[in-house]
Amino acid sequence: MARLQNLLPAFFLTLLGAWSADHIHLMFYQTGTGRCTSAVLSCPTVFTVALVSGGISVASMLINDYFDWASGVDGVNAPTKPLVSGEVSPNAVLLTSLYMYSAILAAACLMDSLTLRTVIAVSAGLTILYTPFLKRVTAVKNLVVAAIIAASPLAGALAVGA
């Protein structure tokens, strides 16, 4: 249900954004310093943001499955999914996603950058609104998914202070 295979791409997109922003900064602002290691490797904020990005991905899959189950869509399209088959309780899925979103927003509150906090909060909020409201309109659905994916490298760049 959580589709953990989506966790790593979200994590690495964030690291890629941080690494890119850090190296662009080095190229344009600190040339000739002889520095050869990236701040990304020693920045706990970057790894926290990468975990938050992965957490948003996993939480969004859970909440998506919950809303698809509640609307009856999965009963027709995916009758073997754990919620539909009764293997997993709907309350357990809803509570797990609630706890994950709470942890994500708590981690966002610890970030120094207001812009970074906003990117995390908006991404989390859009994933909550996605299935019950935004998924119905194809253009909106595609725009929202693209924006959330693009937010991962942006958050990584913001985490290193770009």
MDTraj code that builds the backbone (N, CA, C; nanometers):
import mdtraj as md
import numpy as np

residues = "MET ALA ARG LEU GLN ASN LEU LEU PRO ALA PHE PHE LEU THR LEU LEU GLY ALA TRP SER ALA ASP HIS ILE HIS LEU MET PHE TYR GLN THR GLY THR GLY ARG CYS THR SER ALA VAL LEU SER CYS PRO THR VAL PHE THR VAL ALA LEU VAL SER GLY GLY ILE SER VAL ALA SER MET LEU ILE ASN ASP TYR PHE ASP TRP ALA SER GLY VAL ASP GLY VAL ASN ALA PRO THR LYS PRO LEU VAL SER GLY GLU VAL SER PRO ASN ALA VAL LEU LEU THR SER LEU TYR MET TYR SER ALA ILE LEU ALA ALA ALA CYS LEU MET ASP SER LEU THR LEU ARG THR VAL ILE ALA VAL SER ALA GLY LEU THR ILE LEU TYR THR PRO PHE LEU LYS ARG VAL THR ALA VAL LYS ASN LEU VAL VAL ALA ALA ILE ILE ALA ALA SER PRO LEU ALA GLY ALA LEU ALA VAL GLY ALA".split()
xyz = np.array([
    [0.0819, -0.1200, 0.0000],
    [0.0000, 0.0000, 0.0000],
    [0.0862, 0.1261, 0.0000],
    [0.1939, 0.1232, 0.0713],
    [0.2783, 0.2429, 0.0819],
    [0.3659, 0.2622, -0.0413],
    [0.3767, 0.1582, -0.1248],
    [0.4584, 0.1639, -0.2465],
    [0.5987, 0.2168, -0.2160],
    [0.6676, 0.1422, -0.1342],
    [0.7998, 0.1841, -0.0871],
    [0.9001, 0.2038, -0.2003],
    [0.8704, 0.1506, -0.3187],
    [0.9592, 0.1739, -0.4325],
    [0.9611, 0.3215, -0.4713],
    [0.8647, 0.4002, -0.4272],
    [0.8629, 0.5446, -0.4547],
    [0.9439, 0.6242, -0.3527],
    [0.9807, 0.5604, -0.2436],
    [1.0563, 0.6284, -0.1384],
    [1.1956, 0.6696, -0.1864],
    [1.2669, 0.5799, -0.2496],
    [1.4035, 0.6094, -0.2943],
    [1.4099, 0.7194, -0.4006],
    [1.3246, 0.7173, -0.5034],
    [1.3313, 0.8273, -0.5997],
    [1.3060, 0.9642, -0.5353],
    [1.2103, 0.9720, -0.4451],
    [1.1847, 1.0996, -0.3773],
    [1.3049, 1.1422, -0.2944],
    [1.3649, 1.0469, -0.2254],
    [1.4833, 1.0729, -0.1437],
    [1.5977, 1.1239, -0.2313],
    [1.6243, 1.0526, -0.3414],
    [1.7379, 1.0888, -0.4264],
    [1.7126, 1.2158, -0.5082],
    [1.5880, 1.2443, -0.5440],
    [1.5590, 1.3714, -0.6111],
    [1.5928, 1.4887, -0.5198],
    [1.5645, 1.4740, -0.3927],
    [1.5971, 1.5788, -0.2960],
    [1.7483, 1.5946, -0.2834],
    [1.8188, 1.4832, -0.2728],
    [1.9656, 1.4895, -0.2657],
    [2.0240, 1.5498, -0.3933],
    [1.9662, 1.5164, -0.5072],
    [2.0135, 1.5718, -0.6339],
    [1.9950, 1.7234, -0.6373],
    [1.8810, 1.7710, -0.5911],
    [1.8576, 1.9157, -0.5847],
    [1.9560, 1.9848, -0.4933],
    [1.9836, 1.9234, -0.3796],
    [2.0799, 1.9816, -0.2851],
    [2.2203, 1.9820, -0.3442],
    [2.2585, 1.8705, -0.4043],
    [2.3912, 1.8604, -0.4633],
    [2.4075, 1.9617, -0.5771],
    [2.3066, 1.9718, -0.6637],
    [2.3127, 2.0658, -0.7764],
    [2.3242, 2.2093, -0.7279],
    [2.2412, 2.2461, -0.6331],
    [2.2438, 2.3835, -0.5812],
    [2.3772, 2.4133, -0.5149],
    [2.4292, 2.3171, -0.4412],
    [2.5563, 2.3375, -0.3736],
    [2.6696, 2.3535, -0.4745],
    [2.6699, 2.2738, -0.5798],
    [2.7759, 2.2824, -0.6794],
    [2.7638, 2.4070, -0.7666],
    [2.6442, 2.4506, -0.7951],
    [2.6270, 2.5763, -0.8686],
    [2.6803, 2.6907, -0.7844],
    [2.6514, 2.6860, -0.6543],
    [2.7028, 2.7885, -0.5637],
    [2.8560, 2.7884, -0.5651],
    [2.9152, 2.6707, -0.5614],
    [3.0617, 2.6615, -0.5624],
    [3.1193, 2.7154, -0.6932],
    [3.0538, 2.6846, -0.8059],
    [3.1037, 2.7291, -0.9356],
    [3.1026, 2.8812, -0.9485],
    [2.9941, 2.9426, -0.9055],
    [2.9779, 3.0852, -0.9292],
    [3.0296, 3.1751, -0.8175],
    [3.0348, 3.1233, -0.6971],
    [3.0678, 3.2098, -0.5850],
    [3.1962, 3.1741, -0.5126],
    [3.2441, 3.0514, -0.5259],
    [3.3615, 3.0112, -0.4495],
    [3.4648, 2.9426, -0.5371],
    [3.4819, 2.9890, -0.6583],
    [3.5802, 2.9260, -0.7452],
    [3.7199, 2.9478, -0.6897],
    [3.8017, 2.8483, -0.7056],
    [3.9397, 2.8596, -0.6614],
    [3.9601, 2.8317, -0.5141],
    [3.8590, 2.7825, -0.4438],
    [3.8756, 2.7564, -0.3009],
    [3.9420, 2.6230, -0.2750],
    [3.9478, 2.5382, -0.3777],
    [4.0073, 2.4063, -0.3585],
    [3.9140, 2.3104, -0.2865],
    [3.7922, 2.3525, -0.2598],
    [3.6964, 2.2680, -0.1899],
    [3.6477, 2.1583, -0.2844],
    [3.6569, 2.0346, -0.2441],
    [3.6182, 1.9258, -0.3337],
    [3.5071, 1.8394, -0.2758],
    [3.4659, 1.8620, -0.1541],
    [3.3552, 1.7858, -0.0968],
    [3.2351, 1.8772, -0.0825],
    [3.1230, 1.8229, -0.1070],
    [2.9991, 1.9001, -0.1045],
    [2.9448, 1.9110, 0.0371],
    [2.8822, 2.0236, 0.0651],
    [2.8164, 2.0427, 0.1946],
    [2.6995, 1.9462, 0.2111],
    [2.6512, 1.8929, 0.1005],
    [2.5389, 1.7995, 0.1054],
    [2.5743, 1.6779, 0.1911],
    [2.6984, 1.6345, 0.1820],
    [2.7390, 1.5150, 0.2541],
    [2.7472, 1.5356, 0.4044],
    [2.7546, 1.6591, 0.4477],
    [2.7671, 1.6850, 0.5913],
    [2.6535, 1.7711, 0.6452],
    [2.5427, 1.7771, 0.5744],
    [2.4322, 1.8641, 0.6145],
    [2.3118, 1.7806, 0.6599],
    [2.2859, 1.7755, 0.7909],
    [2.1731, 1.6960, 0.8394],
    [2.0386, 1.7475, 0.7888],
    [2.0303, 1.8773, 0.7603],
    [1.9047, 1.9324, 0.7094],
    [1.8683, 1.8700, 0.5755],
    [1.9678, 1.8480, 0.4917],
    [1.9431, 1.7884, 0.3602],
    [1.8860, 1.6478, 0.3760],
    [1.9453, 1.5680, 0.4647],
    [1.8963, 1.4323, 0.4836],
    [1.7582, 1.4320, 0.5497],
    [1.7325, 1.5267, 0.6374],
    [1.5992, 1.5377, 0.6977],
    [1.4958, 1.5720, 0.5916],
    [1.5297, 1.6672, 0.5054],
    [1.4370, 1.7060, 0.3989],
    [1.4166, 1.5899, 0.3009],
    [1.5215, 1.5140, 0.2731],
    [1.5083, 1.3973, 0.1853],
    [1.4144, 1.2930, 0.2476],
    [1.4268, 1.2716, 0.3778],
    [1.3351, 1.1800, 0.4467],
    [1.1926, 1.2330, 0.4457],
    [1.1782, 1.3634, 0.4641],
    [1.0451, 1.4255, 0.4586],
    [0.9845, 1.4069, 0.3196],
    [1.0641, 1.4262, 0.2166],
    [1.0172, 1.4080, 0.0795],
    [0.9707, 1.2645, 0.0560],
    [1.0503, 1.1694, 0.1005],
    [1.0100, 1.0298, 0.0912],
    [0.8858, 1.0008, 0.1739],
    [0.8772, 1.0633, 0.2916],
    [0.7596, 1.0460, 0.3770],
    [0.6328, 1.0985, 0.3119],
    [0.6436, 1.2107, 0.2432],
    [0.5274, 1.2645, 0.1709],
    [0.4841, 1.1656, 0.0636],
    [0.5795, 1.1065, -0.0043],
    [0.5474, 1.0078, -0.1079],
    [0.4726, 0.8884, -0.0496],
    [0.5245, 0.8336, 0.0590],
    [0.4615, 0.7170, 0.1212],
    [0.3250, 0.7529, 0.1799],
    [0.3162, 0.8639, 0.2518],
    [0.1887, 0.9050, 0.3117],
    [0.0835, 0.9308, 0.2042],
    [0.1266, 0.9877, 0.0916],
    [0.0310, 1.0158, -0.0157],
    [-0.0254, 0.8875, -0.0754],
    [0.0559, 0.7839, -0.0818],
    [0.0074, 0.6553, -0.1336],
    [-0.0964, 0.5949, -0.0392],
    [-0.0707, 0.6071, 0.0902],
    [-0.1657, 0.5547, 0.1883],
    [-0.2990, 0.6286, 0.1830],
    [-0.2924, 0.7613, 0.1808],
    [-0.4163, 0.8397, 0.1803],
    [-0.4907, 0.8211, 0.0484],
    [-0.4160, 0.8032, -0.0606],
    [-0.4776, 0.7767, -0.1905],
    [-0.5546, 0.6446, -0.1877],
    [-0.4910, 0.5410, -0.1313],
    [-0.5590, 0.4118, -0.1210],
    [-0.6821, 0.4220, -0.0315],
    [-0.6735, 0.4990, 0.0758],
    [-0.7883, 0.5147, 0.1651],
    [-0.9059, 0.5788, 0.0913],
    [-0.8798, 0.6897, 0.0219],
    [-0.9881, 0.7583, -0.0485],
    [-1.0417, 0.6752, -0.1655],
    [-0.9544, 0.6023, -0.2343],
    [-1.0015, 0.5141, -0.3416],
    [-1.0882, 0.4020, -0.2854],
    [-1.0519, 0.3509, -0.1676],
    [-1.1339, 0.2496, -0.1015],
    [-1.2681, 0.3083, -0.0598],
    [-1.2647, 0.4262, 0.0028],
    [-1.3873, 0.4886, 0.0534],
    [-1.4848, 0.5228, -0.0588],
    [-1.4327, 0.5598, -0.1743],
    [-1.5201, 0.5966, -0.2862],
    [-1.5703, 0.4748, -0.3629],
    [-1.5132, 0.3590, -0.3352],
    [-1.5541, 0.2370, -0.4041],
    [-1.4785, 0.2104, -0.5329],
    [-1.3895, 0.2993, -0.5707],
    [-1.3131, 0.2831, -0.6946],
    [-1.2295, 0.1562, -0.6905],
    [-1.1613, 0.1309, -0.5805],
    [-1.0761, 0.0128, -0.5709],
    [-1.1566, -0.1166, -0.5649],
    [-1.2801, -0.1092, -0.5199],
    [-1.3642, -0.2286, -0.5175],
    [-1.3863, -0.2841, -0.6569],
    [-1.3897, -0.1944, -0.7558],
    [-1.4096, -0.2340, -0.8950],
    [-1.2757, -0.2564, -0.9651],
    [-1.1849, -0.1599, -0.9486],
    [-1.0586, -0.1613, -1.0235],
    [-0.9494, -0.2488, -0.9621],
    [-0.9512, -0.2638, -0.8311],
    [-0.8431, -0.3382, -0.7636],
    [-0.8976, -0.4155, -0.6439],
    [-0.9798, -0.5159, -0.6699],
    [-1.0444, -0.5888, -0.5594],
    [-0.9491, -0.6669, -0.4692],
    [-0.8242, -0.6838, -0.5099],
    [-0.7304, -0.7599, -0.4270],
    [-0.6449, -0.6700, -0.3377],
    [-0.6636, -0.5389, -0.3442],
    [-0.5859, -0.4486, -0.2582],
    [-0.6200, -0.4771, -0.1120],
    [-0.5237, -0.4554, -0.0233],
    [-0.5432, -0.4902, 0.1182],
    [-0.6648, -0.4244, 0.1848],
    [-0.6957, -0.3011, 0.1501],
    [-0.8137, -0.2366, 0.2095],
    [-0.9428, -0.3010, 0.1620],
    [-0.9510, -0.3276, 0.0335],
    [-1.0723, -0.3857, -0.0247],
    [-1.0938, -0.5278, 0.0252],
    [-0.9872, -0.6029, 0.0343],
    [-0.9984, -0.7429, 0.0773],
    [-1.0201, -0.7564, 0.2281],
    [-1.0030, -0.6472, 0.3030],
    [-1.0204, -0.6515, 0.4470],
    [-0.8945, -0.6926, 0.5219],
    [-0.7862, -0.7096, 0.4481],
    [-0.6589, -0.7487, 0.5087],
    [-0.6042, -0.6401, 0.6021],
    [-0.6335, -0.5152, 0.5680],
    [-0.5885, -0.4009, 0.6469],
    [-0.7103, -0.3156, 0.6815],
    [-0.7154, -0.2691, 0.8031],
    [-0.8260, -0.1859, 0.8486],
    [-0.8160, -0.0448, 0.7913],
    [-0.9281, 0.0110, 0.7442],
    [-0.9269, 0.1496, 0.6958],
    [-0.8796, 0.2479, 0.8032],
    [-0.9171, 0.2232, 0.9277],
    [-0.8733, 0.3117, 1.0360],
    [-0.7224, 0.3072, 1.0546],
    [-0.6628, 0.1901, 1.0368],
    [-0.5173, 0.1774, 1.0498],
    [-0.4472, 0.2573, 0.9406],
    [-0.4999, 0.2510, 0.8199],
    [-0.4396, 0.3267, 0.7088],
    [-0.4544, 0.4760, 0.7327],
    [-0.5735, 0.5176, 0.7730],
    [-0.5980, 0.6596, 0.7976],
    [-0.5114, 0.7120, 0.9119],
    [-0.5009, 0.6370, 1.0203],
    [-0.4164, 0.6788, 1.1322],
    [-0.2680, 0.6810, 1.0967],
    [-0.2242, 0.5828, 1.0202],
    [-0.0840, 0.5800, 0.9780],
    [-0.0516, 0.7013, 0.8930],
    [-0.1385, 0.7330, 0.7984],
    [-0.1130, 0.8513, 0.7152],
    [-0.1216, 0.9790, 0.7988],
    [-0.2120, 0.9847, 0.8943],
    [-0.2216, 1.1014, 0.9829],
    [-0.0929, 1.1192, 1.0636],
    [-0.0418, 1.0099, 1.1186],
    [0.0837, 1.0170, 1.1939],
    [0.1995, 1.0594, 1.1048],
    [0.2022, 1.0057, 0.9832],
    [0.3107, 1.0421, 0.8911],
    [0.3039, 1.1905, 0.8541],
    [0.1846, 1.2383, 0.8196],
    [0.1706, 1.3802, 0.7852],
    [0.2034, 1.4694, 0.9051],
    [0.1667, 1.4260, 1.0246],
    [0.2002, 1.5034, 1.1446],
    [0.3512, 1.5109, 1.1644],
    [0.4202, 1.3986, 1.1448],
    [0.5663, 1.3969, 1.1578],
    [0.6310, 1.4833, 1.0500],
    [0.5767, 1.4793, 0.9298],
    [0.6281, 1.5606, 0.8188],
    [0.6160, 1.7089, 0.8516],
    [0.5004, 1.7492, 0.8988],
    [0.4795, 1.8913, 0.9313],
    [0.5602, 1.9332, 1.0536],
    [0.5775, 1.8427, 1.1486],
    [0.6624, 1.8740, 1.2646],
    [0.8075, 1.8940, 1.2194],
    [0.8540, 1.8085, 1.1292],
    [0.9908, 1.8239, 1.0765],
    [1.0030, 1.9552, 0.9994],
    [0.8992, 1.9907, 0.9260],
    [0.9017, 2.1173, 0.8513],
    [0.9150, 2.2362, 0.9452],
    [0.8522, 2.2280, 1.0596],
    [0.8598, 2.3376, 1.1575],
    [1.0013, 2.3574, 1.2095],
    [1.0843, 2.2557, 1.1998],
    [1.2224, 2.2648, 1.2476],
    [1.3174, 2.3265, 1.1452],
    [1.2690, 2.3464, 1.0243],
    [1.3538, 2.4025, 0.9189],
    [1.3684, 2.5528, 0.9371],
    [1.4880, 2.6038, 0.9078],
    [1.5142, 2.7471, 0.9232],
    [1.4445, 2.8317, 0.8176],
    [1.4396, 2.7817, 0.6964],
    [1.3888, 2.8598, 0.5843],
    [1.2358, 2.8566, 0.5770],
    [1.1753, 2.9734, 0.5742],
    [1.0301, 2.9830, 0.5579],
    [0.9888, 2.9261, 0.4228],
    [1.0688, 2.9513, 0.3209],
    [1.0377, 2.8994, 0.1883],
    [1.0383, 2.7469, 0.1890],
    [1.1355, 2.6880, 0.2542],
    [1.1425, 2.5423, 0.2641],
    [1.0229, 2.4875, 0.3409],
    [0.9878, 2.5488, 0.4507],
    [0.8700, 2.5058, 0.5275],
    [0.7447, 2.5128, 0.4418],
    [0.7345, 2.6185, 0.3612],
    [0.6181, 2.6360, 0.2744],
    [0.6126, 2.5279, 0.1667],
    [0.7265, 2.4984, 0.1051],
    [0.7312, 2.3938, 0.0021],
    [0.6858, 2.2601, 0.0606],
    [0.7338, 2.2269, 0.1791],
    [0.6955, 2.1008, 0.2433],
    [0.5464, 2.1001, 0.2764],
    [0.4964, 2.2078, 0.3347],
    [0.3549, 2.2131, 0.3734],
    [0.2625, 2.2085, 0.2518],
    [0.2974, 2.2812, 0.1474],
    [0.2139, 2.2813, 0.0273],
    [0.2158, 2.1436, -0.0392],
    [0.3328, 2.0815, -0.0465],
    [0.3412, 1.9472, -0.1051],
    [0.2565, 1.8472, -0.0265],
    [0.2685, 1.8518, 0.1045],
    [0.1884, 1.7615, 0.1881],
    [0.0391, 1.7905, 0.1708],
    [0.0031, 1.9172, 0.1717],
    [-0.1373, 1.9544, 0.1553],
    [-0.1949, 1.9107, 0.0215],
    [-0.1180, 1.9284, -0.0845],
    [-0.1654, 1.8870, -0.2172],
    [-0.1857, 1.7358, -0.2254],
    [-0.0985, 1.6589, -0.1588],
    [-0.1166, 1.5135, -0.1632],
    [-0.2416, 1.4700, -0.0864],
    [-0.2777, 1.5447, 0.0156],
    [-0.4008, 1.5133, 0.0893],
    [-0.5239, 1.5470, 0.0050],
    [-0.5189, 1.6584, -0.0649],
    [-0.6322, 1.7025, -0.1478],
    [-0.6412, 1.6295, -0.2811],
    [-0.5336, 1.5644, -0.3205],
    [-0.5238, 1.5061, -0.4537],
    [-0.6384, 1.4095, -0.4859],
    [-0.6519, 1.3019, -0.4111],
    [-0.7490, 1.1984, -0.4461],
    [-0.8936, 1.2443, -0.4324],
    [-0.9325, 1.3069, -0.3227],
    [-1.0747, 1.3409, -0.3122],
    [-1.1185, 1.4572, -0.4032],
    [-1.0261, 1.5446, -0.4425],
    [-1.0682, 1.6625, -0.5178],
    [-0.9957, 1.6835, -0.6504],
    [-0.8651, 1.6731, -0.6513],
    [-0.7855, 1.7150, -0.7662],
    [-0.7692, 1.6074, -0.8731],
    [-0.7837, 1.4831, -0.8386],
    [-0.7595, 1.3708, -0.9288],
    [-0.8628, 1.3620, -1.0414],
    [-0.9762, 1.4225, -1.0225],
    [-1.0872, 1.4096, -1.1181],
    [-1.0639, 1.4818, -1.2502],
    [-0.9851, 1.5888, -1.2474],
    [-0.9609, 1.6687, -1.3674],
    [-0.8200, 1.6385, -1.4176],
    [-0.8097, 1.5812, -1.5364],
    [-0.6818, 1.5312, -1.5866],
    [-0.5721, 1.6368, -1.5877],
    [-0.6013, 1.7546, -1.6405],
    [-0.4979, 1.8591, -1.6484],
    [-0.4518, 1.9008, -1.5091],
    [-0.5463, 1.9155, -1.4172],
    [-0.5119, 1.9537, -1.2796],
    [-0.4328, 1.8413, -1.2131],
    [-0.4783, 1.7193, -1.2330],
    [-0.4108, 1.6023, -1.1763],
    [-0.2649, 1.5971, -1.2213],
    [-0.2411, 1.6123, -1.3509],
    [-0.1050, 1.6057, -1.4034],
    [-0.0197, 1.7214, -1.3537],
    [-0.0779, 1.8402, -1.3465],
    [-0.0051, 1.9568, -1.2975],
    [0.0356, 1.9394, -1.1507],
    [-0.0559, 1.8890, -1.0699],
    [-0.0282, 1.8687, -0.9274],
    [0.0807, 1.7638, -0.9071],
    [0.0723, 1.6522, -0.9789],
    [0.1733, 1.5474, -0.9658],
    [0.3102, 1.6007, -1.0086],
    [0.3144, 1.6736, -1.1201],
    [0.4415, 1.7308, -1.1666],
    [0.4978, 1.8297, -1.0651],
    [0.4114, 1.9120, -1.0072],
    [0.4566, 2.0108, -0.9083],
    [0.5125, 1.9430, -0.7834],
    [0.4479, 1.8379, -0.7393],
    [0.4947, 1.7679, -0.6193],
    [0.6289, 1.6994, -0.6452],
    [0.6437, 1.6399, -0.7628],
    [0.7716, 1.5768, -0.7965],
    [0.8807, 1.6825, -0.8079],
    [0.8491, 1.7947, -0.8719],
    [0.9469, 1.9030, -0.8879],
    [0.9834, 1.9667, -0.7542],
    [0.8958, 1.9560, -0.6564],
    [0.9228, 2.0151, -0.5255],
    [1.0354, 1.9432, -0.4514],
    [1.0610, 1.8163, -0.4841],
    [1.1675, 1.7421, -0.4150],
    [1.3055, 1.8023, -0.4390],
    [1.3479, 1.8221, -0.5655],
    [1.4796, 1.8851, -0.5843],
    [1.4828, 2.0299, -0.5364],
    [1.3693, 2.0993, -0.5476],
    [1.3612, 2.2357, -0.4967],
    [1.3849, 2.2379, -0.3465],
    [1.3207, 2.1475, -0.2756],
    [1.3396, 2.1397, -0.1302],
    [1.4841, 2.1070, -0.0961],
    [1.5454, 2.0189, -0.1747],
    [1.6873, 1.9877, -0.1518],
    [1.7749, 2.1095, -0.1702],
    [1.7472, 2.1875, -0.2737],
    [1.8247, 2.3090, -0.2978],
    [1.8055, 2.4094, -0.1841],
    [1.6839, 2.4222, -0.1376],
    [1.6551, 2.5130, -0.0271],
    [1.7225, 2.4663, 0.1019],
    [1.7356, 2.3355, 0.1170],
    [1.7963, 2.2796, 0.2387],
    [1.9444, 2.3182, 0.2523],
    [2.0125, 2.3382, 0.1394],
    [2.1525, 2.3786, 0.1462],
    [2.1673, 2.5302, 0.1426],
    [2.0541, 2.5975, 0.1445],
    [2.0582, 2.7433, 0.1526],
    [2.0602, 2.8148, 0.0197],
    [2.0246, 2.7455, -0.0875],
    [2.0232, 2.8107, -0.2197],
    [1.9081, 2.9090, -0.2311],
])
top = md.Topology()
chain = top.add_chain()
for i, resn in enumerate(residues, 1):
    res = top.add_residue(resn, chain, resSeq=i)
    for name in ("N", "CA", "C"):
        top.add_atom(name, md.element.get_by_symbol(name[0]), res)
traj = md.Trajectory(xyz[None], top)
